[in-house]
Each structure stands twice: as C-alpha cells, then as structure tokens.
Amino acid sequence: MKSKIKSLWAAFAVVSIASTAHADVNTPYSMYGYGIMGERATSMQRQMGGVGYAMQSGRQINVMNPASYASIDSLTFLWDMGANMNMQWSRDNSGKTHGYGGGLDYVTMEFPLSKFMGMSIGMVPLTQVGYSFGDEIKYGARQNQGTGGITEAYAGLSGKVGGFSVGVNVSYDFGTIQNDVYATTLAGTQSLFEQIMRIRDWNIVAGVQYRQPLNKYNSITLGATYSPKKSFHGDTWLTIQDLGSQNLASDALPDTIAQSNMKGKYYSPQTFGVGLAYTHEKVHRIVVEADFTLQQWSKAPFSSLKDEAGQIVFQGMKFSDRQKIAIGGEYVHNVRGSYLERMPWRLGAFYTDDYLKIDGNRMKEYGVSLGTGFTAPGGKTMINFGLGWMHRQTAPVSLLSENYFNITLGVNFNEVWFFKRKIN
C-alpha cells in the first residue's frame, strides 16, 4: 500500500510540474490567434495519426473521448506522461532556416471507481505559441517574439451500460500568451510593443462510445464527442515602452494604451468529433480507426483592441472552420507470444485545414507517423516511442513552408491496485 501511495504522490508531483512546463514550438504561424492547436492525444495515439474518438483500451489512457475511461480494468491504475522533440526546416522568400523544439508535453492519470465506472485527471496542451524572427522596416528594424499558450487541467468521469459508454471532462483552462515587437530606429533607440492575453477559463467535453461485437473475435466501435462554443474569460492588453538606446537605457515604465476583458469578445469554438474503429483479436491483434474533427472557428469572434479614443491599436482576426481527418492502426503479431511477438506496431496519417486565415490564405498541415511500444520487464508498464513527419504551409499563396521531423516518447505506467491477496 505504501508503494501505491508513493506512486500516486509521484504522479501528482509530475502533474504539478506539467502546469508550468510544456513542449516548445518554433513557428511564426503561432503569432496569430491563440497559436498552434493541440490534440489531447497521447504518444501512442500520435503514432497512429492522432486518432482516439472510438478508441477503447484498458491499458492506455484516451483523453480525446472521456467515454473511454470506463474501459479500464477494475484492478488497474494508469498514469501516462509524454515528451517530444522536433527538428524544423523552413523556407520563405528570404531563404531557408532551421530550428529545434520540444519538452514535456502532457501528464494524465486514470483509475477505476467501480466495475462499470472510471475516472481520469491530468494536463494537456490546448494551444502553443513560440517564435522569434526579425526583418527590416522603414527607418529601422523590427524583431518579433512570442511565448506561451493555453493548458487544460481536466477531471473526467465515465460509466458504461452494455455496449454504451458515456463520459464528460470538466477542465480549467489557463495560460498567458505574450506577443512582443521590438522596433529599433536607425539612430539605435528601441521601443517595445507588447500584447498579452491572460486566460483563466473553464470548459466541458462530453463523449459517447458504442461497441458492437461482430463475432467472437471481431468488433466495431463508434465514438463521438461534443464541446460547446463559449466565451473565453480573462484579460488582454497592449503596452508600449521606451527601452532607450544601446548607450543609455531608459527607465520608463510600460504605458498601457489599450485593455479589455475577454468575456463576450473572444470565444472558443463549438467542436464535434466522430470516429469509427475496427478491432480483431484472436492470435493477432489488429486495430484500425478513422476520425473526423470539426471546430467551428468561423463563428468564434476574436475582437480588436481599441484605445480610449476608440481607435484600433491591435487588429482582430477572422478564423476559418478547422477540419481534420486522421487514420491509424495498430498490429500485434501474437498477443500471448514472446516479447518481440507481443510488441505493438503502429502507423498513421492525418490532414488538417487549420483555423488560421492569414491575408486570405488558409493554413494546412499533413503528416505521417509510426511507432512501437516496449514493455518493461516484469510488468505491464509500456514505453511508447514514435517518429513522425509533418508539413505545414498556407494556400493558395505559400507564405512560409515548414517541414518537421518529430520524435515522441511516452511512458505509460500500469500498476495493479485494489487487489486483495489471500492469506493462507
């Protein structure tokens, strides 16, 4: 029992660390809107293209659909933490660049409440912002930098009756997005324009799954999720500060030229997700799933910031509906065979029409992924290791073309809890 309590405290400690540390991105596209969107997918799911709406597993956590929590074994405690590293190559009219990013990505836990109910808590990234680039402007130069993002701390509950499972996640969404512009004149004086969004909000995701056996070894599962459109809560403001020159720094404090409460002016979208999975398990284990996601960002306002005179000092944006198609599969040669025969092999692909609309151009992403899992000796804990390639650019005009090589690593701890040993 002491070891179980220590494991639980260790899991909570890592969750606390995750609230202040998350994987870094490095793309100028993240300066727009709320940044680059996350998927709530674990390392194992990303190896399969990011599918999960219809996924049911007693050994892997699936935050994408809270209805899946009821599938956990009544004696099992799971916690999963993941990290990633990426290498990026970019091309625009000015030439080629490359960069690196990565870090701790997510932490989740899942445990049973009864034979027919399960619960999960954790933290996952919703959006990420990270960029740094500069260019020349009339009478000087400009440097753009941005950091931050929105993190989701959630608690979810699920129950099942027959082939149906239903669940809900309630989350506290928080984060600070900071966009800085340093303007330097030919004379060497510098000013800082800083726009900040500080979000403190709540959200809800509801999910349902239905599993239909086809025969003793084959089944199909249909899953769906829904999240309502709602106003963000928090504050946003714009400041300007005189930083002085290279020879003499200024002691001037930032001057707030515009500020606004976000309620009623900035919104998260109504979101729908649906997936269909086929499972075969006899000697081999085969899982294939296809997912579709629709986020109605075109109906989610992102307002401009105005000063006291009513003049626009920070331009708002109009978004496009975000649509994603993903397909993925997992293959195990022999579920009761040797170590190598029991290793899972995963493959996936995805295509996304993103929510950002930049000068009339839509941002698009597509990629492929693969991976496997290594079971720890003497237990059920699995280390998920994956590789992936992704391409990002805008259309019809390609403003910036980006290619990413991603490495994902997830550790899925699987412990047997609540087991009463017999005393002879």
Salt bridges, closest charged atoms under 4 A:
GLU39 OE2 - ARG322 NH2 2.59
GLU39 OE2 - LYS324 NZ 3.60
ASP105 OD2 - ARG46 NH1 2.29
ASP135 OD2 - ARG142 NH2 2.95
GLU152 OE2 - ARG40 NH2 2.91
ASP201 OD1 - LYS230 NZ 2.88
ASP201 OD1 - HIS233 ND1 3.08
ASP235 OD2 - ARG198 NH2 3.72
GLU281 OE1 - ARG285 NH1 2.95
GLU330 OE1 - ARG285 NE 3.78
GLU330 OE2 - ARG346 NE 2.73
ASP353 OD1 - LYS364 NZ 2.47
ASP354 OD1 - ARG322 NE 3.19
GLU365 OE2 - ARG392 NE 2.74
GLU402 OE1 - ARG392 NH1 2.95
